[in-house]
Amino acid sequence: MNYLILGLIAIPLLSVKAIAQPINYPVVDSVTIAANNAPEKAIDEFTDSIFYRLHPQLNSRKIRSNETQYINEWAAIRKVVRDNLVYELECTRRLSYDWLISKYDGQARNGLILSSPVLNKVADVVFYTRHLELGYRRIHPSETSLASEWSRIRRAVSLLHPCD
């Protein structure tokens, strides 16, 4: 009987030791692994950084439980971030974090602005979280106020790659 108890105690100790081992992510160019392996903390921190760019008036304070619109927006942004976070290997010496989104806004050699499809998705989810009545349908050209609102959201979440 004592052996059984000792065996049950040893099992958790072995699994804790296995969990403590560092994770070696496979390297593919400078961007590494898909986001579904990103740590929750990195996903939440990146979500916070985008959310508070949209809502600077909150001064990075915690969202209150009665602020359902903010809660819904944060959750929608988090889903996009989770699905598009990658491990940035070559950038880690200049940053305090290793996990970044996979695509940023940029500028082409001919001067054209390159729009990030990831940040477009962020703008979409925030916009449609605010306008559930639209049901994710496209904005019609005649709906200029809605198009302007989407553009304001998109400008607020615009990000350049931090290592460029």
Contacts in CASP RR format, 6 or more apart in sequence:
PFRMAT RR
TARGET T0000
AUTHOR 0000-0000-0000
METHOD contacts of the structure
MODEL  1
MNYLILGLIAIPLLSVKAIAQPINYPVVDSVTIAANNAPEKAIDEFTDSI
FYRLHPQLNSRKIRSNETQYINEWAAIRKVVRDNLVYELECTRRLSYDWL
ISKYDGQARNGLILSSPVLNKVADVVFYTRHLELGYRRIHPSETSLASEW
SRIRRAVSLLHPCD
25 32 0 8 1.000
25 33 0 8 1.000
25 37 0 8 1.000
25 87 0 8 1.000
26 32 0 8 1.000
26 33 0 8 1.000
27 89 0 8 1.000
30 88 0 8 1.000
30 89 0 8 1.000
30 90 0 8 1.000
30 91 0 8 1.000
31 86 0 8 1.000
31 87 0 8 1.000
31 88 0 8 1.000
31 89 0 8 1.000
31 102 0 8 1.000
32 86 0 8 1.000
32 87 0 8 1.000
32 88 0 8 1.000
32 89 0 8 1.000
33 86 0 8 1.000
33 87 0 8 1.000
34 86 0 8 1.000
35 43 0 8 1.000
35 81 0 8 1.000
35 82 0 8 1.000
35 83 0 8 1.000
35 84 0 8 1.000
35 85 0 8 1.000
35 86 0 8 1.000
35 102 0 8 1.000
36 82 0 8 1.000
36 83 0 8 1.000
38 82 0 8 1.000
38 85 0 8 1.000
38 86 0 8 1.000
38 87 0 8 1.000
38 99 0 8 1.000
39 99 0 8 1.000
42 85 0 8 1.000
42 97 0 8 1.000
42 98 0 8 1.000
42 99 0 8 1.000
43 78 0 8 1.000
43 81 0 8 1.000
43 82 0 8 1.000
43 85 0 8 1.000
43 99 0 8 1.000
44 78 0 8 1.000
45 97 0 8 1.000
46 81 0 8 1.000
46 85 0 8 1.000
46 99 0 8 1.000
46 100 0 8 1.000
46 101 0 8 1.000
47 74 0 8 1.000
47 77 0 8 1.000
47 78 0 8 1.000
47 81 0 8 1.000
48 60 0 8 1.000
48 74 0 8 1.000
50 77 0 8 1.000
50 81 0 8 1.000
50 122 0 8 1.000
50 157 0 8 1.000
50 159 0 8 1.000
51 70 0 8 1.000
51 73 0 8 1.000
51 74 0 8 1.000
51 77 0 8 1.000
52 58 0 8 1.000
52 60 0 8 1.000
53 156 0 8 1.000
53 157 0 8 1.000
54 73 0 8 1.000
54 126 0 8 1.000
54 153 0 8 1.000
54 156 0 8 1.000
54 157 0 8 1.000
55 70 0 8 1.000
58 70 0 8 1.000
63 70 0 8 1.000
63 71 0 8 1.000
63 74 0 8 1.000
65 71 0 8 1.000
69 129 0 8 1.000
69 130 0 8 1.000
72 129 0 8 1.000
73 125 0 8 1.000
73 126 0 8 1.000
73 129 0 8 1.000
73 130 0 8 1.000
76 125 0 8 1.000
76 126 0 8 1.000
76 129 0 8 1.000
77 122 0 8 1.000
77 125 0 8 1.000
77 126 0 8 1.000
79 125 0 8 1.000
80 118 0 8 1.000
80 121 0 8 1.000
80 122 0 8 1.000
80 125 0 8 1.000
81 101 0 8 1.000
81 122 0 8 1.000
84 101 0 8 1.000
84 102 0 8 1.000
84 103 0 8 1.000
84 118 0 8 1.000
84 121 0 8 1.000
85 99 0 8 1.000
85 100 0 8 1.000
85 101 0 8 1.000
85 102 0 8 1.000
86 99 0 8 1.000
86 100 0 8 1.000
86 101 0 8 1.000
86 102 0 8 1.000
87 98 0 8 1.000
87 99 0 8 1.000
88 95 0 8 1.000
88 98 0 8 1.000
88 99 0 8 1.000
88 100 0 8 1.000
88 163 0 8 1.000
89 98 0 8 1.000
90 163 0 8 1.000
91 98 0 8 1.000
91 100 0 8 1.000
91 162 0 8 1.000
91 163 0 8 1.000
92 98 0 8 1.000
94 162 0 8 1.000
94 163 0 8 1.000
95 162 0 8 1.000
95 163 0 8 1.000
100 161 0 8 1.000
100 162 0 8 1.000
101 116 0 8 1.000
101 118 0 8 1.000
101 119 0 8 1.000
101 159 0 8 1.000
102 118 0 8 1.000
103 116 0 8 1.000
103 117 0 8 1.000
103 118 0 8 1.000
103 119 0 8 1.000
104 116 0 8 1.000
104 118 0 8 1.000
104 119 0 8 1.000
104 159 0 8 1.000
104 160 0 8 1.000
104 161 0 8 1.000
104 164 0 8 1.000
105 113 0 8 1.000
105 114 0 8 1.000
105 115 0 8 1.000
105 116 0 8 1.000
105 119 0 8 1.000
105 158 0 8 1.000
105 159 0 8 1.000
105 160 0 8 1.000
106 113 0 8 1.000
106 114 0 8 1.000
106 116 0 8 1.000
106 160 0 8 1.000
106 161 0 8 1.000
106 164 0 8 1.000
107 113 0 8 1.000
107 114 0 8 1.000
108 114 0 8 1.000
115 154 0 8 1.000
116 159 0 8 1.000
119 154 0 8 1.000
119 157 0 8 1.000
119 158 0 8 1.000
119 159 0 8 1.000
120 154 0 8 1.000
122 157 0 8 1.000
123 150 0 8 1.000
123 153 0 8 1.000
123 154 0 8 1.000
123 157 0 8 1.000
124 136 0 8 1.000
124 150 0 8 1.000
126 153 0 8 1.000
126 157 0 8 1.000
127 149 0 8 1.000
127 150 0 8 1.000
127 153 0 8 1.000
128 134 0 8 1.000
128 135 0 8 1.000
128 136 0 8 1.000
130 149 0 8 1.000
131 146 0 8 1.000
134 146 0 8 1.000
139 146 0 8 1.000
139 147 0 8 1.000
139 150 0 8 1.000
141 147 0 8 1.000
END
